[in-house]
Amino acid sequence: MILILDFGSQTTQLIARRIREQKVYCEIHPYSISVERIKELRPAGIVMSGGPCSVYDNDAPHSDPAVLALGIPILGICYGAQLMILQCGGRVERAEKREFGKAELQVLRTDGLFAGLETGEGVHHHQVWMSHGDRVEVVPDGFEATAVSAHSPFAALRHRDKPFVAVQFHPEVAHTLIGNDVLRNFIFGFCGCRPDWTMQSFIETTVAALREKVGTARVICALSGGVDSSVTAAMVHRAIGDQLTCIYVNNGLMRSGESEAILRFFKETSKLNVIDVDATDFFLDELHGVVDPELKRKKIGLGFIKIFEEEAGKIGNVSYLAQGTLYPDVIESVSFRGAAPIKSHHNVGGLPEIMKLDLIEPLRELFKDEVRLLGLELGLPEEAIYRQPFPGPGLGIRIMGEITRERLDILRQADVIVLDEMKKQGWYRQVWQSFAVLLPIQTVGVMGDGRTYEHVVAIRCVDSRDAMTADWSRLPYDLLGTMSTRIINEVRGVNRVVYDISSKPPSTIEWE
Ligand code: XMP
């Protein structure tokens, strides 16, 4: 295992991704982790991440210098490199010229971190990505430069006797063309890791751990039809079989046919215990007359908890709640960066406290793409695995204004057409999300010889990596044209279709 100490860099998660892509397991922990805890984790190597501070700032994050005495190989990246050098007795100073963006690295040694990178005779040059204002000025005893750049006399360093290496550039970003080689040299060359972390090995260790933790107790799981909860259910079921009961609450705000497909798979193909509650009437009653987006979200969230609790109560004797928390959420909750809440995203958060259940989170160490691989390995259908994200409040936040059965019906029909054309024309998997939104206005049109005064549907389609930022997808005009024609022709009550060309920020992906 490789331990990554997080000093607050935007790219700490990327370091983890790159290492796991090499089939080596790694975990991110805050820089303040105790030396005792590190010893328990028994990492084969430690990476000290970059960070936004200067090592001399008053509140700069400093890891315990005792980390350097553990005898474990350490790679310092950017801020991490500067801190390592400072803690070993060197000097870091504000550079006259900051380096941001692409830079040319001149490699002085073709071993260690740069082994196997020879491009020919003599000195080697490589493109790397820099982002720093401070730089190492004086190296402590035992250290020497292994690479330089125009503005960094110590763009890479190594210790002659100890397994310490450091780079001023960011090997984890794609613009550092030799980034993967550098990380590979560290984890395999210095740390002696083996590329044996696969989804199959993850399943085996998780099954064993779940069996030991749960014993003969009962576990419940909220199944939503989404990737995370589906994979969670499949994973827990693999470990404890019928001790798991899933509860699926149909809030009446699902897309056409979507949950039926998931339920069919879980109930019939994988033989899971699934309690399937149709609470459509309850939710639509609760939402009657509600137009405020936050109130909608609140009512849907609370309604879910109420129904879920009722059903769970009927099972009795339940000790655990299985939940599809992913690694980015875990990192977010331990990170020291805050973010202003824009929308109250509703998931099953809050349930464990209310129901006094212990949590089981079998995916909490995985990134989304790893969850997908795990799902495939567990035998889930590709359709479920590559399903686009769907918000907890469902179509409720894609109907502007009041939610009624009639308006739900219109939106469902339009949405099916959008998804159908996206799939047919090979765009569905290329975008982050694609869906229809029903607007609260009517506009004038002409059909045949008559005037119409009907609804407007907006198509929203975005590209994104993580939903934090997004841009509208540049779909071909013909595809947009086909969707528009089909929606207007096939969905009764719609006479106009518009395409949303806003990015996030300043807009958001969903309209409410
Ligand atoms: P926004 O609209 O905030 O959406 O840009 C970002 C991503 O989150 C999804 N989303 C939700 N997911 N519960 C969820 O589980 C919610 O309440 C919720 N609201 C938005 C949205 O679909 C997009 O992928």
Boltz pocket constraint, residues with backbone or C-beta under 6 A from the ligand:
constraints:
  - pocket:
      binder: B
      contacts: [[A, 297], [A, 343], [A, 344], [A, 345], [A, 346], [A, 347], [A, 389], [A, 390], [A, 391], [A, 392], [A, 393], [A, 433], [A, 467], [A, 504], [A, 507], [A, 508], [A, 509], [A, 510], [A, 511], [A, 512]]
      max_distance: 6.0
